[in-house]
Amino acid sequence: MKLSKIVIAAAIVAAGASSLSTSAIAQAKEQFFPLLSYRTGPYAPNGTPWANGKQDYIKMVNARDGGINGVKLTFEECETGYATDRGVECYERLKSKPGVSLIDPQSTGITFALTEKAPADKIPLMTLGYGLSVSQDGMAFKWNFPFMGSYWTGADILLQHIGKSLGGMDKLKGKKVALVYHDSPFGKEPIPLLQERSKMHGFELQMLPVTAPGVEQKATWLQVRQSRPDYVLLWGWGVMNSTALKEAQATGYPRDKMYGVWWAGAEPDVRDVGEGAKGYNALALNGSGQEPKVIQDILKHVHDKGQGTGPKDEVGSVLYTRGVIIQMLSIEAVRRAQERFGKGKVMTGEQVRWGLENLALDQKKLDALGFNNVMRPLSTSCADHMGSTWARVQTWDGKKWSIGADWYQADEQILKPMIKSGADKYVGDKKLTRRATADCQS
């Protein structure tokens, strides 16, 4: 009887161990993506489709491909309300989850707060189209990846476009350019580039901060009416954008002289203004619409099966598509890391960082992924953590966005010295050191 009990007990222990082992293995085969989001508050109309695009792409890759080489993709969303303190709380809560890949802070303010934490935690930060402009310098910012553009590249492209419309950058001399900006790290970020260009070309720069969230702008647009700038650059987000357009309409400022950053160029920014926003221009960081193959795959594998995160008619919208791009780049970084560290294995944050730094998505690869006409090729390196600085300008015709044919690339002759100087200052102020060349393969 005693022997029998011992055998049964051993069997129970073995079964428990087997269960734990199976659970551990299952857990070990999951790559985790923390998703910071803001579906509440004044920024929700813009934050929601962005977040939905990321979730739907993860669901699609799981359903269509079975994950990444057999590794299932998991995620957990954490609401920040676009508040820096809540963003840091989300980061601290999610950073220790098994299989954590990277963090997309979805806010320049949160990015500033996490930039000092990421190296110690060995978790890369992807800040596509936002964040610290100087973090393009990968030799100074090992863990930051401002893919596809920064606010310096965006501001530079807008001025190039205006200069081209005038017949040359020299025609900017004597012009007055007003920056109506969200009074936050996000809104202030383009100022150094605009000041540099102002000195180069002789135009007057007027800076008009708007208190967040931007629902009250009457005083700002009174200043615009009084100073009569030749152009207004709109660095807004969320409700600030539609409010600015309504105030411009009310004060009679021509919308065709207004140019927004790519976070002020989506459907929620103009939909409620309609014809009143006709002629308004904004940067287009990515394509949109439901025609691209990747969007068709999401509709087929996710929405047609009732698994969509949001409404079907938002699929393919500007910010939804940007969320899809962010998640694709995140997943491709994991796939690239697997090529070096083990196909079919869960990658650590450190290994994903290497993948982000060694991405090479040419047009053939983008086409295979279904991203034709959605974005330009992107290639990163140890020195360049941005990978691409191309963008177009789109115009609202009263009902839809019409994207211009011309692609613009930020002027490296202006940007490189500014980035190097800014990165050196950051490293010096924080008492850090630049990476050695030998570190580029680590």
Secondary structure, 3 states (H helix, E strand, C coil): CHHHHHHHHHHHHHHHHHHHHHHHHHHHCEEEEEEEECCCCCCHHHHHHHHHHHHHHHHHHHHHHCCECCEEEEEEEEECCCCHHHHHHHHHHHCCCCCECCECCCCHHHHHHHHCCHHHHCCCEECCCCCCHHHHECCCCCCEECCCCCHHHHHHHHHHHHHHHHCCHHHHCCCEEEEEEECCHHHHCCHHHHHHHHHHHCCEEEEEEECCCCCCCHHHHHHHHHHCCCEEEEECCCHHHHHHHHHHHHHCCCHHHEEECHHHCCHHHHCCCHHHHCCCEEEECCCCCCCCHHHHHHHHHCHHHCCCCCCHHHCCCHHHHHHHHHHHHHHHHHHHHHHHHCCCCCCCHHHHHHHHHCCEECHHHHHHHCCCCCCCCEECCCCECCCCCEEEEEEECCCCEEECCCCEECCHHHHHHHHHHHHHHHHHHCCCCCCCHHHHHC
